[in-house]
Amino acid sequence: MRRLPRRTTPAAVTAVVLLAVCVLTAISAIQLIAGQRPLVSYAAIAELAHTTRWDSPAVVVAACVVALVGLVLLVAAVLPGRPTVIPLRNGETGSDTVLDSGASRRSLRSTLHAAANGVDGVTATTLTLRGKKVTAAVRTNRTTVAGLDEAVRAAIGRRLDQIAPATRPAVRVRVIATRRTP
């Protein structure tokens, strides 16, 4: 099981821009049919299109901007994002069917955060989960921090063994001591 995020932001921005253009066109068309002065004048747009040369700087800049926006939207649609569900190892069962399972990134991060906070001497934890790496920055009030990083790494490792992700992330621990020995 590997679920990737939806590309809602680029799609929503594109939809809103197209909707705005369609609304302006419809309003102008209705105003022309009603015999009123249109919000966007077709004559002014046609005059601008007939008098502007293809090699003018304004046309080149506009074309570059449109091409760049199109390229950004294309890249956003094609490249995969971070998975929202991290696949777990398939368990061995007595039957032939093995169910795919996964854990959300948020729940994995919160359970690893709780494991790191549960270590004796840790007062606060900042945990990040990026790609195949878990980074924990732990704060302590201890004056000697010897062995605390190994204890936190072991606690996170035990929790990862219980969860059993398909690819086990590397664990990196950084200890920040708020009190120092003189």
MISEZA-485285 format. One record per residue (C-alpha): residue in one letter; z, y, x. Coordinates in steps of 0.25 Angstrom, whole numbers, plus 5000, padded with zeros to 4 digits. Layout:
aZYX...
// end
This chain:
m500050005000r499650135006r499550254997l499050385002p499250524996r498350584986r497550704991t497950794979t498050924987p496650934991a496150884978a497050984970v496551104978t495051064976a495251044962v495951184960v494851254968l493751184959l494551214947a494651364950v493151374953c492851304940v493751394932l493151514938t491751464935a492151434921i492851564918s491551644924a490651554915i491451584903q491451734906l489951734908i489751664895a490651754887g489951874893q491051924901r491151964916p491351834924l492551814933v491651764944s490351824943y489151734945a488251844949a489151894960i489251744965a487751734964e487451864971l488451824983a487751694984h486351754985t486751864995t487551775004r486851715016w487151565020d487451615034s488351725031p489851705037a490451705023v489651585019v489851515032v491451535031a491451495016a490651365019c491651335031v492851355022v492251265011a491851155021l493251165027v493951155014g493051035010l493350965024v494850985022l494750925008l493850805013v494850775024a496050785015a495350685005v494950585016l496050575026p497250495021g498550555020r499950505023p500250385015t501250405003v501650265003i501950185016p501550035015l502649935017r502549795023n502149695013g503249595011e503049445011t503249384997g503149244992s501849264985d500549304989t500549444984v501249554993l501449684987d501049814994s502249914995g502450055000a503550155002s503250305000r503350395012r504450475006s505350355003l505150295017r505550425023s506750445014t507250305017l507050315032h507750455031a508950385024a508950275035a509050385046n510050465039g510950335037v511150325052d512550365057g512550505063v511250555057t511450685049a510050715045t508650655046t507250715046l506250595044t504750605045l503750495042r502450515048g501350415049k501950295056k503150375062v504550405056t505250515063a506750545060a507450665066v508950645064r510050745065t511450705070n512850775072r513150675083t513350725097t512750605104v511450545097a511250425106g510750315097l510550385085d509050385086e509050235087a509950225075v509050305066r507850235071a508550095068a508950145054i507550195051g506950065057r507849975048r507450055036l505950045040d506149895041q506749885027i505549965022a504549895030p503349995031a501949925034t501950005047r503250045053p503350185057a503950225071v505250285070r505650415078v507050465078r507450605083v508950635084i509450785083a510850805086t511450925080r512650915090r512550905105t513550855115p513950965124
// end
